[in-house]
């Protein structure tokens, strides 16, 4: 029997696709313990209990009505075989029918090893109260709140396999295609009390020490104790993904993350990872198990895309770059953006493509376009091509001083301290306070420049101006940006919003092509680690011709990457 391919699942932060609606105590449990019942908004009795997938502790035998799976089964009764037996009015099961009132049934033996079964949720709080939300009470601190996110992908993937139904009426939609290994790269939930090896099978073989919210895991629920990863975490993510894909075990990987955030991470992978394997990004607008949740279909479609090898060139290398797969569309990492909080809410930016193909419909996976921009193993800024060290700049005693900035360890891993600081500055009409040109009023820009000179030797700006040319409207703001450039900080110009045109370079400003400001920020961060900062002028107010020539020479390296990535 041919071995199935292996795929790595990488759990990312704030992932709705790895998030569960609150586990609310069922009415069956509330009635059992004399607690107030769950009611409808108009206070009428709730019609049904919500069923949550859970594991049986012991085998159990149940009897299911014949013709109970669909209202028109009985209409085609002549097509069906006989039931397993009959239940009489007293609930006695017999193989033969003894009365017209006996109910035809199927006899089913449910075993714990069968997998998850949807059942009423019976748990209560320690003090006997019902659970009504994630927290024991509104606004409760972290030690009195449950975590709704899954610690890795194993449980939601199992539920998709167990409970998900394909369009042919079959299940096992993931395991029928591939075997999955699960990695907690920067997960959305964690083991706050730690976990010993062997206690669980879904988190790997290593011991897990007690984990801390905001350092080891990053959820957005409960909202009052939400946490998001900081900029240095990009190094941790990059190193983990590079190592996993370099091991030779996998056909590719699936990365899950929060739906407004994944567009940036998947493009970062597109730029930084030196791999010939693909990563499919997946997100969801609705939590796992919620009505019409879109995550399971996106995940299954990613497995289908990876196993189809439609992404591979003649040598088996990834020709499509990293992609985001949402609602049966394959988006290029460079061009995808979340446009709305609904299934189908992702759009292609830049006005010139962005949707590479389709997967998950009646047809086989297809790519109708391929990106012409460089990515992954062809990227000029991937982690292998980054130098061990580049030059940055810092202000010391009022003087601009070039300083070396380490980028990678001796083993080639990206350093957290290397991730540059790039700030997005937006321009607009009617921005100036009056009719005078007063550069010193650009206090937000100058404050950021000063902070960069103190603590971020690799820093820059993305300047969002008019569409499509990226020109800034406010002359004073343009002058402030030039001061940043003279201090060693490159500035990328991009058009406003989802810009359909191509922003060219102008004078000392890098042209951001048709990238959005958020994508241009990531590419500038990668370029800073590849080329270092700009050579600062001794007097940033009055740079010499030689200093300007040196700045332009360095900017040419940046510009070549921005027009090809």
Secondary structure, DSSP 8 states (H G I E B T S, - for coil): ----EEEEEEE-TT-GGGBB------HHHHHHHT----B-TTS-B-SS--EEEE--SS-EEEEEETT-SSTTTGGGGGGS---SEEE-TT--EESS--STT-EEEEEEEE-GGG--EEEE---B-TTS-B--SSBSSTT--GGGB---B-SSSHHHHHHHHHH---TTS---TTTTTEEEEEE-SS-SS--TT-B-TTS-SSS-SS-B----BTTTB----SGGG-----TTHHHHHHHHHHHHHHTS--SEEEEE--TTTHHHHHHHHHHH---SSEEEEE--SS-BTSTT--HHHHHHHHHHHHHHTTTB-TTS-BSS-SEEEETTEEEETTTEEE-SSSTT-EEE-SSS--EEEE-SSSS--EE-----S--GGG-TTSTTTS-SEEEEEEEETTEEEEEEEE-B-TTS-B-GGGS-EEEEEE--TT-SSSSS--GGG-HHHHHHHHHHHHH-SSEEEEEE-STTT---S-HHHHHHHHHHHHTT-EEEEE-SSS--S-B--BTTBEE-BT--HHHHHHHHHHHHHHH------SSTTS--HHHHHHHHHHHHHHHHHHTT-
